[in-house]
C-alpha cells in the first residue's frame, strides 16, 4: 500500500479560539478519517489551521477536494506532500495538537517564513500530540 503525507494550512472563517468550532471539526475529521483510512493532527493557531494528514494518495486527493468546499476555512495552501514508508500519526484518525506557549512562539516564527520547513511542522505537531497523550 502506498502512503503519502501532506501538510496544508488554511485561514479559518471562524475563530480558532472557539473550542466549539474546533470540537466540531475534530469530530467530523475523526469520523471521516476513520472511514477512509487517514491519520494525522490538526493545530489551530491565530485564526489558521495547520494540518498533517497521512494516507493513500487517492484518498488524500479526495480530502483536498472536500477541503476546498468546506466553508469553515479558505485560502487553503498545500505546503508539502511526499511519499512515506510508515505513518507517524498511526494512532490518531485526527489528533488535536495542543498549541503550548512554546509551540505558539515557534509556529509564529516558522509560519512567517516564505517556505516553512515541512519536517519541522510534522515533528512539532507530533510532539504536541504525543506530549498531550502522555
Helices and strands as residue ranges (DSSP letters): E 3-12, H 19-36, E 39-45, E 48-55, H 57-69, E 73-84, E 95-96, H 101-111, H 118-133
